[in-house]
Amino acid sequence: MHCPFCRNPDSRVVDSRMADDGSAIRRRRQCPECGRRFTTVETTSLSVIKRSGVGEPFSRSKVINGVRKACQGRPVTEDDLAMLAQEVEETIRASGAAEIDAHEVGLAILSPLQKLDEVAYLRFASVYQAFESLEDFETAISILRHEAEVEAKAAKGQNSEKSPL
């Protein structure tokens, strides 16, 4: 690591700490030449492999921009989109792979988007999964309705088990 002040190619680590919920390491370094201290942040690199075979660094902003289009006109805030992008990145990093297909990024978006807004989920899924007919939409809507019914029954079952105090 080059010193940003005198460009000496050597530095000594003085302190290391976890940053960003453990996804990065913050290091305080000292230059043996000029004695000045500076901070570095180290993260693992994550590359997304596009359909063309070209790799590019993972970008939360690209996730947000892609999902923002599906959320247009929906009650979804910028904070919601930022949290979704963070969840997608955490899911991808948890896989432990340094490279991931763009298709896998899209799959990682679907689940948190479904929880965030079902209409936006259908919009995104229709493009991402290349819906070709009304039947594709009907199938997706049927699955969403079934999952909502299962969740409602589970919530109702939990509420009925509680005894009144």
Buried (B, 14 or more C-beta within 10 A) or exposed (E): BEBBEEEBEEBEEEEEEEBEEEEBBBBBBBBEBEEBBBEBEEEEEBBBBEEEEEEEEBBBEBBBEBBBEBBEEBEBEEEBBBEBBBBBBEBBBEEEEEEBEBEBBBBBBBBBBBEBBBBBBBBBBBEBEEBEEEEBBEEBEEEBEEEEEEEEEEEEEEEEEEEEE
